[in-house]
Amino acid sequence: QVQLVESGGGSVQAGGSLRLSCATSGYTFCTGSMSWYRQAPGKEREFVSGINLRDSTTYADSVKGRFTISRDNGKKTIYLQMNSLKPEDTAMYYCRSDTCDYWGQGTQVTVS
């Protein structure tokens, strides 16, 4: 079992930046492969970015070049640095343990 707690969301103007954090606790092996997803009102949840055991990263085309996923193993935290934010990035952002299929509660990002 693993617990995931997201933070760092907020309201920013277009072109601004935010850094989301996903603090993890519980079974360490569950955090080997982690992802960020987002869900905008009226839309399906979509993949944003992922990082695996070897720290290989993947990104949705819509965020490539603007978002960066990373991890700090000592702090057991996954980050999503979001730059050049656009209004279409507005959504609830969720952290997910791909290894164990656990989800956090989400953090809201609003870009105006």
N, C-alpha and C positions, 0 to 999 in steps of 0.2 A: 504494500500500500504506500501511496505517496500523497502528500498534501502540496498544493500549488496555490500561492497567493500572489496575485498581480497587483502592481501599483505603478504610479507614474503618469496615469492618464490625466486629462484636463482639457481646457479650451485654449486654442491658439489661433492666431491669424494665419492665413495662407502664406506659405513661405517659411513658417516657423519650424521649430524642432521640439521634439519630446523624446524622453528615454523611458521606455517601459521596463519594469523589472518583474521577474517571476521568481519568488523565493520558494525553494523546495525543501521539504523535510520528509523523512520516512526512508523507504528502501532506496538506497543509492543506485542500484541497478536500474531502477525505473526512470532515471534521469539521463540514461545513455543517449537516447534520441529524443529530442524535444522540438516542439514547433510552436509558432504563433499563428493563430487564426483570427479572423474578424467577421463580424456580422453587422451589417447595416440594417436599419429598419425596413421591413418588407422584403429583405433579400436573404438568400441562403448563406450559411456560414462558409467562408472561403479560406483557403490556405494563404498565408502571407510569407512565412519563412520557416526554415528548419535547420537544425544543426545535429550532427550525429556524433557517435563515440570518437571518431577521428577528427572531429571539429570541421568536417566538410559541411558546407552551407548551401542551401538552395533558396531561391526567391521566386515569388510570383512575378510575372513580367511587369505587372502594374507598379511594383515597388522597387524593381531592380535599379541599382544606382542611387537610390534615395534612402533605403533602409539597410541597416546592418545588424545581424544577429550575432551574439557572442555569449560566452559563459565564463563565470568565475567559479572554478571548482571549490576553491577555499571557502567562498561565501555561499556555495550551493545555490547560485542565482544565475538565471538566464536573462539576458538583456535584449531589447530591441531598440536600437537608436534610429529614430525617424527624423529625417531632414527633408527640407523642401516640401513640407506638408501641403496637401491639396484638399479642397472641400470634399472631394470624393473619398478621402481617407477616413472621413467621419464614420465611426462604427464602435461597437463594443469589441475590445480586443481580448482574446483568450489565450492562455498558455496551456499547452497539452503535453502530457507524457505519451509519446508515441509508443514507447516500449511497453507500457502498462495500461494505456488507454484511460488515463485520468485527465480531467479538465479542471482548470481553476474557475473562479466565479466571474472573472472578467474585470476590465477597467475601461471606462468610457473615454474615447478620444473624439473631440469635436473641433473641426477646423472651419473657420468662417472667412 
